[in-house]
Amino acid sequence: MTCLFKKNQPDQTDFPKQESSYNLKKFLGHGVLHLIIILYLIYLIFPLIWMVSTSLKPTSEIYSGIPSLVPRHATLIHYFTVLTEERLLRTIANSLFVGVITAFAVVAITLPAAYALVRYKTKINNVVLGWILTSQIFPAILLIIPLYMILRPLNLVDSLGGLILVYVVWDIPFVLWMLQGYVKEIPLELEEAATIDGATRGQILYRIIFPLLLPAIGAATLFAFITAWNEFFFALVLMKTPDLMTLPVELARFTGIEGQARTGPLAAASFIATIPSIVFFMMIRKWFSSGALYGAVKG
């Protein structure tokens, strides 16, 4: 019996080995995860690095056929070219105006609509949600002729106001779908508790719902801005006046009529074009704080 009892006892010398094996697996798991994240970041940032590198190379070095990441003879000539000879700054201002107005208009319309869609159940709620999903399957090329026929009598063709109207209508379904998902995550008990404490509907919306939805509002604002900032097709068809062109259309001009790209100026203009969107993201990044709901409701 004594021998059997001793046999069933775990060997004390096995614990350090098991712990060492566990630590090794944990270390390898974290190492692989970090390696994947690093490779993914390189994949994301490499086009930007290559674009900056190309923008700093002289034309002869760009077309030399020898790929190199670091310019041998760095120059700012392409930046001077696009800033002095082209309409780049005008188109950036147009795109910035259209993007900012579109983003705030879309959020101003969809935020109360999303709240009403979630909190006030009616018979048409499912119809509205179904139409939102259905509207996303229509390609832009299918809508351009009806849009043109509607905007032309209203004198909104070749107008930044008309372009903003198109972008707002285009973005509303997806942003509404996005925001109603966030509103669903806010417990109704929070509003009921505030009502019992004597808060009015306006105080509940302003002091409870709005702060909790800030990350969603930030995501929706950024999505609407980036969509308007990058959109090409509607701007190409609807805008005719050169001074009213937006940035994507202006960048397309660097490819030339016969498809021969002016690679250096195009890279410099593309890098300048990324700066406003990065600045816009930095301005609203504080809205992306999360975790405000943790512990809001017990049980």
Sequence and secondary structure as in RCSB ss.txt:
>XXXX:A:sequence
MTCLFKKNQPDQTDFPKQESSYNLKKFLGHGVLHLIIILYLIYLIFPLIWMVSTSLKPTSEIYSGIPSLVPRHAT
LIHYFTVLTEERLLRTIANSLFVGVITAFAVVAITLPAAYALVRYKTKINNVVLGWILTSQIFPAILLIIPLYMI
LRPLNLVDSLGGLILVYVVWDIPFVLWMLQGYVKEIPLELEEAATIDGATRGQILYRIIFPLLLPAIGAATLFAF
ITAWNEFFFALVLMKTPDLMTLPVELARFTGIEGQARTGPLAAASFIATIPSIVFFMMIRKWFSSGALYGAVKG
>XXXX:A:secstr
 HHHHHHHS  TTHHHHHHHHHHHHHHHHHHHHHHHHHHHHHHHHHHHHHHHHHHTS HHHHTTS   SS SS  
 HHHHHHHHTSSHHHHHHHHHHHHHHHHHHHHHHHHHHHHHHHHS  TTHHHHHHHHHHHTTS HHHHHHHHHHH
HTTTT TT HHHHHHHHHHHHHHHHHHHHHHHHHTS HHHHHHHHHTT  HHHHIIIIIHHHTHHHHHHHHHHHH
HHHHH  HHHHHH  SGGG  HHHHHHGGG TTS   HHHHHHHHHHHHHHHHHHHHHHGGGG   TTTTSS  
